[in-house]
Amino acid sequence: MALFVNQNDQRTELQKKIAAELQAKVIDRSRLADRPDGVDDSQYIEGMKKTTSLAWAWAIIIIAILGIIVWLTVLSVTR
């Protein structure tokens, strides 16, 4: 037995409901896309410090220490 449905190029109530939900999701996602980081406000950043001007010096020191560790490791393995 088959169920025959009369379709006259009109949407059923379920189709209308699903279409409305999908449109709502698209609108919500487009609102989130407007913000590059997805944050509504910048309240979370309040009270944080800026990076000091000596950050580059710390980076060089860390790279030098890592280089020395690698050099000593290679030196001890080759002996």
C-alpha positions, 0 to 999 in steps of 0.5 A: 500500500502506498501513501499518495500525497497531493503536491501542488508546488507548495511547501508543507509545514515541515518544509517551511519550518526547516527552511526558517530554521536554516535561514536563522542559522545562516543569519547567526553564522553571518553575524559571527563572521563579522567579528574576526575573533568571535568576541563580542567586546574587548572586556576580557583584555582589560588589565593586561599588559603590553609586551615590553620593548625587550621582547626581541632580546628575550627571543634571541636569548631563548634561541641562543640557549636552545642552540647551545643545548643542541650543540652540546647534545651533538657534541656529546653524541659524537664522542 
